[in-house]
Amino acid sequence: MKTDRVEQQLEHLRALRTLSPADAAVAELRKALRDRVNVIVAKAAGMAGDLRLQALVPYLLEAFARLFDKPRDTDPQCWGKNAIAKALKDLGHAESVTFLRGFRHIQMEPVWGGEEDMAAVLRGTCALALVQCTDITRAETMLHLIDALAEGDPGVRRDATMAVEQMAGHEAVWLLRLKARLGDKPEVTGQVFESLLRLEGKSSVSFISTFLDAIDEQVAEEAALALGSSRLPGALEALKLAWKKSKNRALSPILLRAISVSRLDDAFEFLLAIVREGRQSDSQDALRALEIHSDSDDIRRRTEEALARMSRKS
């Protein structure tokens, strides 16, 4: 049966990982990249990227082009093209023509109740790969990424955000600040916050802090967690101030969790003080925020001491 053959071939490819040197797998992977079954092509492409087999780049390009011929039949769900694009990106391929083809590709396939585009992951991967292409100008790349930031699929918009971050420079900062102000799905806006914090450092803390009292609690949560995980100067103080000023009971545990995420000693002291001295509801929120460090003997000990002092106080 065909299914049995595919499983046997996939198992054979998995076994190639044990070959040493890795170049010994090239001939077998080259053959697999020409297979008619897209999952086999995808597996071979993934291994080519993981094993950093530069010799397979021409064969990856050949397979990629082939999978655009009647793509719904040759590469359902874009498994092959997705894996090849990622492998080429990981291998540092710097020619834009291949990635631009994937960047523009839409592949509608039948699903229950209609059709669905299966090429979103491909477009996002290719957006990220455009950053490393040396045959197009910076301005051209930025224009492509602006298109991707307005894409219909939130996953592509998130990948485009990371690509803009990699471009760096003032234009990247301005574009991401505008994206933050215009709004998007929380997961996209969260990525915008993280990218800005990496690009601008402490200069972005005050900007992102303005989102801590956003009407959309999910956006406020993304801003809080981005600030907390950044561990940047001023971020902890911004979170503490927001918690003290907030009148939104639903936001309080989110802010305390973000403070805990920072893993700074000042953050732990702040939370432990709430455990010892705060209102019961705040104390419980602080305890839950500290639970994410349950694997730390030190934090567990300090929490137990704070609870003991709270008990004596009551």
Stockholm file with secondary structure:
# STOCKHOLM 1.0

chainA/1-314         MKTDRVEQQLEHLRALRTLSPADAAVAELRKALRDRVNVIVAKAAGMAGDLRLQALVPYLLEAFARLFDKPRDTDPQCWGKNAIAKALKDLGHAESVTFLRGFRHIQMEPVWGGEEDMAAVLRGTCALALVQCTDITRAETMLHLIDALAEGDPGVRRDATMAVEQMAGHEAVWLLRLKARLGDKPEVTGQVFESLLRLEGKSSVSFISTFLDAIDEQVAEEAALALGSSRLPGALEALKLAWKKSKNRALSPILLRAISVSRLDDAFEFLLAIVREGRQSDSQDALRALEIHSDSDDIRRRTEEALARMSRKS
#=GR chainA/1-314 SS CHHHHHHHHHHHHHHGGGCSSGGGGHHHHHHHTTCSSHHHHHHHHHHHHHTTCGGGHHHHHHHHHHTTSSHHHHSGGGHHHHHHHHHHHHTTCCCHHHHHHHHTCCCEEEETTEEEECCHHHHHHHHHHHTTCSSSCHHHHHHHHHHHHTCSSHHHHHHHHHHHHHHCHHHHHHHHHHHHHHCCCHHHHHHHHHHHHHHHGGGGHHHHHTTTTCSSHHHHHHHHHHHHHHTCTTHHHHHHHHHHHCCCTTTHHHHHHHHHHTCCHHHHHHHHHHHHHSCHHHHHHHHHHHGGGTTCHHHHHHHHHHHHHHHHHC
#=GC SS_cons         CHHHHHHHHHHHHHHGGGCSSGGGGHHHHHHHTTCSSHHHHHHHHHHHHHTTCGGGHHHHHHHHHHTTSSHHHHSGGGHHHHHHHHHHHHTTCCCHHHHHHHHTCCCEEEETTEEEECCHHHHHHHHHHHTTCSSSCHHHHHHHHHHHHTCSSHHHHHHHHHHHHHHCHHHHHHHHHHHHHHCCCHHHHHHHHHHHHHHHGGGGHHHHHTTTTCSSHHHHHHHHHHHHHHTCTTHHHHHHHHHHHCCCTTTHHHHHHHHHHTCCHHHHHHHHHHHHHSCHHHHHHHHHHHGGGTTCHHHHHHHHHHHHHHHHHC
//
